[in-house]
Amino acid sequence: MVQQSGRPWPKCGALVLALAVGAVAGVPVQAQSARDILTQASFSDSDEATALRRVSAAYAVAGNSLRQAPDDHEALLMRATALGYRAKLTGNRGDAMAARRQFEALIAQNPHDAEAQLALGAWHIGAVKKLGSIVARAALGAQRGLGLAALDRAIAIGGDRALFPGLAALLRLELDPRDPRGRALAEAAVRGGAATPLDRIIQRAAAAVLTPVRAGDATGTRKLASQLLPFGRFDGET
């Protein structure tokens, strides 16, 4: 296992599994899809143990859907996302590599899958940020250039949604708080469409990070961008 500070993997959005999921979520299971569960784990849970249980529940929800419909695109994407998130929280290299393979398989099936492109880009950039370029490439095959290219493809495909430029902006500004492309993408996200809860979360994050960006506060920009990414609020905790 390759691990640094306990969280080496990227940060790097299905129906309901029955009663076990409800015990984690504390809400009626009928209301929760795998995407709903992952969104709550990514941005709302107050501690890592709860977030990890919720990520595992989402993985189970997606797996249950795939047993019924093996080609369910949403379930395939959510299963891969759950694996990537679990890798981030546990430092499990096998989960990290499995998530990458699954994102790449979705893109091979449909290169115009904007969410899969975004997820793959986040996978690469998150690994590079956590491990450094040399170690990330040697251990995981993660590369900054591949990640940025995937993010750009997601933005080009994703239309007006705030999610794509917004998440790309946070990832870029975490790497380089003075990145002019990161600032431009954050501004684009603020103007973008926000039809889904995830779009709205990322749009608010983009608006927030523009405050230190416009003030020329590189340290504040980097810190805030990191905190606003999925599970970023846990970074630096012991």
RAURQUI-V576666 format. One record per residue. N is the residue number from 0. RES is the residue in one letter. SS is DSSP state (h for helix, s for strand, l for the rest). D_FIRST is the distance of its C-alpha to the first C-alpha in Angstrom with 1 decimal. Layout:
# RAURQUI-V576666
n={N;N}
res={RES;RES}
ss={SS;SS}
d_first={D_FIRST;D_FIRST}
This chain:
# RAURQUI-V576666
n={0;1;2;3;4;5;6;7;8;9;10;11;12;13;14;15;16;17;18;19;20;21;22;23;24;25;26;27;28;29;30;31;32;33;34;35;36;37;38;39;40;41;42;43;44;45;46;47;48;49;50;51;52;53;54;55;56;57;58;59;60;61;62;63;64;65;66;67;68;69;70;71;72;73;74;75;76;77;78;79;80;81;82;83;84;85;86;87;88;89;90;91;92;93;94;95;96;97;98;99;100;101;102;103;104;105;106;107;108;109;110;111;112;113;114;115;116;117;118;119;120;121;122;123;124;125;126;127;128;129;130;131;132;133;134;135;136;137;138;139;140;141;142;143;144;145;146;147;148;149;150;151;152;153;154;155;156;157;158;159;160;161;162;163;164;165;166;167;168;169;170;171;172;173;174;175;176;177;178;179;180;181;182;183;184;185;186;187;188;189;190;191;192;193;194;195;196;197;198;199;200;201;202;203;204;205;206;207;208;209;210;211;212;213;214;215;216;217;218;219;220;221;222;223;224;225;226;227;228;229;230;231;232;233;234;235;236;237}
res={M;V;Q;Q;S;G;R;P;W;P;K;C;G;A;L;V;L;A;L;A;V;G;A;V;A;G;V;P;V;Q;A;Q;S;A;R;D;I;L;T;Q;A;S;F;S;D;S;D;E;A;T;A;L;R;R;V;S;A;A;Y;A;V;A;G;N;S;L;R;Q;A;P;D;D;H;E;A;L;L;M;R;A;T;A;L;G;Y;R;A;K;L;T;G;N;R;G;D;A;M;A;A;R;R;Q;F;E;A;L;I;A;Q;N;P;H;D;A;E;A;Q;L;A;L;G;A;W;H;I;G;A;V;K;K;L;G;S;I;V;A;R;A;A;L;G;A;Q;R;G;L;G;L;A;A;L;D;R;A;I;A;I;G;G;D;R;A;L;F;P;G;L;A;A;L;L;R;L;E;L;D;P;R;D;P;R;G;R;A;L;A;E;A;A;V;R;G;G;A;A;T;P;L;D;R;I;I;Q;R;A;A;A;A;V;L;T;P;V;R;A;G;D;A;T;G;T;R;K;L;A;S;Q;L;L;P;F;G;R;F;D;G;E;T}
ss={l;l;l;l;l;l;l;l;l;l;l;l;l;l;l;l;l;l;h;h;h;h;h;h;h;l;l;l;h;h;h;l;l;h;h;h;h;h;h;h;h;h;h;l;l;l;l;h;h;h;h;h;h;h;h;h;h;h;h;h;h;h;h;h;h;h;h;h;l;l;l;l;h;h;h;h;h;h;h;h;h;h;h;h;h;h;h;h;h;h;l;l;h;h;h;h;h;h;h;h;h;h;h;h;h;h;h;h;h;l;l;l;l;h;h;h;h;h;h;h;h;h;h;h;h;h;h;h;h;h;h;l;h;h;h;h;h;h;h;h;l;l;l;h;h;h;h;h;h;h;h;h;h;h;h;h;h;l;l;l;s;h;h;h;h;h;h;h;h;h;h;h;h;h;h;l;l;l;l;h;h;h;h;h;h;h;h;h;h;h;h;l;s;l;l;l;h;h;h;h;h;h;h;h;h;h;h;h;h;h;h;h;h;h;l;l;l;h;h;h;h;h;h;h;h;h;h;h;l;l;l;h;h;h;l;l;l;l}
d_first={0.0;3.8;6.2;9.9;12.6;10.7;11.5;9.9;11.2;14.9;17.7;19.1;25.9;30.5;32.4;32.2;30.4;32.9;33.0;29.4;28.8;31.9;30.8;27.9;30.0;33.2;35.2;37.0;34.5;37.1;36.6;32.8;31.2;27.4;28.1;30.0;27.3;24.6;27.1;27.7;24.1;23.5;26.5;28.3;26.4;26.7;23.6;20.0;20.4;23.3;21.7;18.7;21.3;23.3;20.5;20.0;23.8;24.0;21.6;23.9;27.0;25.9;25.1;28.5;30.2;28.7;30.0;33.3;33.1;30.3;31.3;31.3;30.0;29.5;27.4;25.3;24.7;24.0;21.6;19.5;19.9;18.9;15.6;15.0;16.2;14.2;11.0;12.6;13.6;10.7;7.6;6.7;5.7;8.3;10.7;10.6;11.4;13.9;15.5;16.1;17.6;19.8;21.1;21.9;23.7;25.8;26.7;27.7;30.0;31.4;30.8;32.9;30.5;30.3;27.9;25.3;25.9;25.4;22.1;20.8;22.1;20.5;17.1;17.5;19.2;16.9;13.9;16.2;17.6;14.5;12.8;16.0;17.4;16.2;12.5;12.5;14.4;12.6;9.1;10.6;14.3;15.3;18.7;21.2;24.1;22.9;22.1;25.6;27.3;25.9;27.0;30.4;30.8;30.1;32.7;35.2;34.9;34.6;38.2;39.4;36.6;35.3;31.7;31.0;32.4;31.4;27.7;27.7;29.7;27.3;24.3;26.5;28.0;24.7;23.9;27.6;30.0;32.9;32.1;35.4;33.9;31.8;35.1;37.0;34.5;34.6;38.4;38.4;36.3;38.8;41.5;39.6;40.1;38.5;39.4;36.3;34.7;31.6;33.9;35.7;32.6;31.4;35.0;35.4;32.2;33.6;36.9;35.4;33.3;36.5;38.1;36.1;36.0;39.8;40.2;38.3;35.8;32.7;30.8;31.9;31.1;27.4;27.0;28.8;27.2;23.7;25.2;26.9;23.9;22.3;20.8;21.7;23.8;20.8;19.5;20.2;20.7;19.5}
